[in-house]
Amino acid sequence: MRHFNYIFFSIFAALLAVSCEKPVESNKAEEKSPFSIDTSTLEFSFEGGEKELEFQAPGDWTFTSGDDSWCKVSPSSGTGDGKVTVIVEELADDQDARATKIALVCNGLTLMANVSQSSNPDAFYVVPSSVGIGPGETDFSITVFSLTREYEITIMDEWMEEVSREGDPKTGETVTFHVQANTEVNDGAPRVGVVSVCITDDSGTCVPVIVQQAGRYDPQVLAFRFTATWCGYCPYMDEAFKTEAAAEPHFEFVTIHGGGSDIVFNEGSALEKAYDISGYPTGILAGWKEIKNYTNVSTTVNSIQKALDSFVESFPCTVKPSATAKIEDGKVVVSASVNSTIDSEYSVAAVVLESDIVYPQKFYPTSGSPQTITDFVHDNIARATLTESIAGDAFEAKAGEPVEFSWSAPVDAAWNTENLSVAVWVYSGYGDLASLKAKRTFPDNYIANVCIVPVE
């Protein structure tokens, strides 16, 4: 019995000892990490703004932004714990939501925080804000983005009209307009119109789109006349060209004597090849259309005028050459300038011409025997090429910015310097007018404009 009581007492004492032991309480505050950022994400609205970011750093530190064009950190360096200001610029309506990271670097360690900016839920914008088009009849398009608000379009100019809308404004609706040809000849000056895209609520929000249609020049139309002194039918076309030039102020011509002619222009063979010249005489108007020869001169004149009118109507002139020429130190010296109403690629050619050359010419009258006209007067005869190629030297032009050129060629002792002139013409690619190409084998450009000036 005593033994049992002893055991019971021992167990009770042990339990009492356990139940009376006090727990150990820590008086220490929870320790912070010596290198940390208080938040890993900063979110901004489309309006942008500033937010503070606290951090702990055990030494010298630097902050850098992944895209400081719109997200900046200030200050960007320092020592020890602190806080910086994250500055985010306003997000434009035509910009999508964006995100970047900012990095805290200290003692070779790096911590990152994410910065994001949401787009404007009521965004409304139009692209592009301005449109440049050529002088011909054409279409252009703009894209309207509007997430929540309806819009309307107003056009004040009669030469433009809306023709279609495609797509969803929330993701971009394409609006297409038709533009009439700019037929006004105003020395290349453009005409300007406005398309207004306006929200239909009371906010008064409108976005103007400026439409600038290139002007056009009043062109001089150049024709080549391929001929030879031995060609008996050539005087008919010679008379037709001279008659047309006297009656039509927009008509100019250059005479190219080919193989076997006593006043041959050897460099003209490149043009003969380009225009498939198989016999004389042959006329080529604007590098575009062949002019046939008739013994009835008025028939040829009428065909020239018809082709000229068609060319001027179908090919809006966007380029204009000008030049001066003089004799200096035994050379023909030329200064030229080319203006364009559009940004485009062209080629320029320049040739020395001589007129009033009296030289025998074979002639086949409509009746009777062949004749030789001993005092035949040859005009606008190509004598020398000033440019590297008679087919044109390539150049680029910007709208409204003249391109300058200078050339020279030795004066041949056989030339009459009193009767010299210089022709400068500009080739233009067909581009959107390719369907108007009169002959498939002709070059892929036409002669847009020419000037012929006397050599002083």
Stockholm file with secondary structure:
# STOCKHOLM 1.0

chainA/1-456         MRHFNYIFFSIFAALLAVSCEKPVESNKAEEKSPFSIDTSTLEFSFEGGEKELEFQAPGDWTFTSGDDSWCKVSPSSGTGDGKVTVIVEELADDQDARATKIALVCNGLTLMANVSQSSNPDAFYVVPSSVGIGPGETDFSITVFSLTREYEITIMDEWMEEVSREGDPKTGETVTFHVQANTEVNDGAPRVGVVSVCITDDSGTCVPVIVQQAGRYDPQVLAFRFTATWCGYCPYMDEAFKTEAAAEPHFEFVTIHGGGSDIVFNEGSALEKAYDISGYPTGILAGWKEIKNYTNVSTTVNSIQKALDSFVESFPCTVKPSATAKIEDGKVVVSASVNSTIDSEYSVAAVVLESDIVYPQKFYPTSGSPQTITDFVHDNIARATLTESIAGDAFEAKAGEPVEFSWSAPVDAAWNTENLSVAVWVYSGYGDLASLKAKRTFPDNYIANVCIVPVE
#=GR chainA/1-456 SS CHHHHHHHHHHHHHHHHHHTCCCCCCCCCCCCCSSEESCSEEEECTTCEEEEEEEECSSEEEEEESCTTTEEEESCEEESSEEEEEEECCCCTTSCCEEEEEEEEETTEEEEEEEEECCCTTCEEEECSEEEECSSSEEEEEEEEESSCCEEEEECCTTEEEEEEEEETTTEEEEEEEECCCCCBSTTCCEEEEEEEEESSTTCCEEEEEEEECCBCCCCEEEEEEECTTCTTHHHHHHHHHHHHHHCTTEEEEEEECTTCTTCCGGGHHHHHHTTCCSSSEEEETTTEEECCCSSHHHHHHHHHHHHHHHHHHSCCCEEEEEEEEEETTEEEEEEEEEESSCEEEEEEEEEEECCEECCEEECCSSSCCEEETTCEECSEEEEECSSCTTCEEEEEBTTBCEEEEEEEECCTTSCGGGEEEEEEEEEECGGGGGGCSCTTSCSEEEEEEEEEEBC
#=GC SS_cons         CHHHHHHHHHHHHHHHHHHTCCCCCCCCCCCCCSSEESCSEEEECTTCEEEEEEEECSSEEEEEESCTTTEEEESCEEESSEEEEEEECCCCTTSCCEEEEEEEEETTEEEEEEEEECCCTTCEEEECSEEEECSSSEEEEEEEEESSCCEEEEECCTTEEEEEEEEETTTEEEEEEEECCCCCBSTTCCEEEEEEEEESSTTCCEEEEEEEECCBCCCCEEEEEEECTTCTTHHHHHHHHHHHHHHCTTEEEEEEECTTCTTCCGGGHHHHHHTTCCSSSEEEETTTEEECCCSSHHHHHHHHHHHHHHHHHHSCCCEEEEEEEEEETTEEEEEEEEEESSCEEEEEEEEEEECCEECCEEECCSSSCCEEETTCEECSEEEEECSSCTTCEEEEEBTTBCEEEEEEEECCTTSCGGGEEEEEEEEEECGGGGGGCSCTTSCSEEEEEEEEEEBC
//
